[in-house]
Amino acid sequence: MKTVYTCFCTDIIHEGHLNIINEAKKLGKVVIGALSDKALIRYNKFPTLSQEERVKLYHSIEGVEEVIIQNDMLYDDVIEKMKPDYIIHGDNWKYGPPSAIRMHVMEKVLEYGGKVVDIPYTYSEKITKAEKLLREKLSMPEYRRKRLKQLIDICPIVKIIEAHSGLTGLIAEKTVVENNGRLDQFDGMWVSSLCDSTVKGKPDIELLDMSSRLRTVDDIMEVTTKPIILDGDTGGLTEHFVYNIRTLERMGVSAIIIEDKKGLKKNSLFGTEVKQTQASIKEFCDKISAGKHIQLTEDFMIIARIESLILEKGMKDALERAFAYVNAGADGIMIHSRKKEPDEILAFCDEFRKTDKKTPIVVVPSSFDSITEEELAEHGVNIVIYANQLTRSAFPAMQKTAEDILRYHRAKEVDERLLPIKDIITLIDEL
């Protein structure tokens, strides 16, 4: 009997999946591949069921004779081992970024005489409703909050991009590209105080109160499912900080990053050009400890941002603070620099990893932007945050458009470089 293989990456079974199984049974023995957690996340499908639960679910489908784990989104591991006669899939993978996977699979199976079978994708109101309910489940606080820690455990490096509105949140959520036959995307969002303040036309000096910051978070959460890291500036007064921790946990935020400065906060990119005061190690450790003591879940992370290199206090001070903050309960360390080259950041990471192999390291390569994610991962970095690129790319474009409308007294000259409203609207899901 011929072998028919299909890969599932779903937490629910609906009529579309059953249709694929029924068509597969006509061709031979049906084997389902359960895409592994690691591959699933890279495929932009975060599971609500464990890998073991998904295997059990697929086994329960009538007509399925075997379920295996597929570890490679390109099917290489399965094709090499099984050489299935048929690989069957909904024809939705013929379009967009997934088409690169289909092309790769076709090339592989043709080498030994296999065949790819595309089944017309099943569209129905019932399926649409089921998929929306699953998406709503992913957006719930108890699922969203824990995703950052899960990503750190699974991914070589977690990619976070700045979002400052519901629309930029959708860009972070839905942007997927094909890269060398694989799909790639951002893993979560950074709600930056700089960008939040800038969009509201305010200086980045902690002028926006937490209620304003949380409204931005809520706007993003309402339309997305990926984890959120909040830029908490200095954290404010410890008495206020602990209250905000409870609020963020309840909302489903995954982490807050607070910097070890005190007094009037100035943006770190100013460095020593403006007066900035670093908190003592004890002061900041006490704030971290208070936050960890008050939180209710194991999922939420408090990440300590060290400003020693920014303030030119040297590597020794940065490392001393890092180890002290971890001992005080910090779930991660963010090390920052405004140098154009990443050398001091990498030196810090290497020295820190000699003693601490486990605590996540976060970097924000705004000034040293030539370094790649792979290079950062080689030095023990776990999270990279692209902290302001969406805001910085939007403003020059908007300013140029405004100038040209004034210059030509009409909009025709700017229209060719504008995204059609229809394309923007497609980002937005209807209920």
Disulfide bonds with the S-S distance in Angstrom:
none
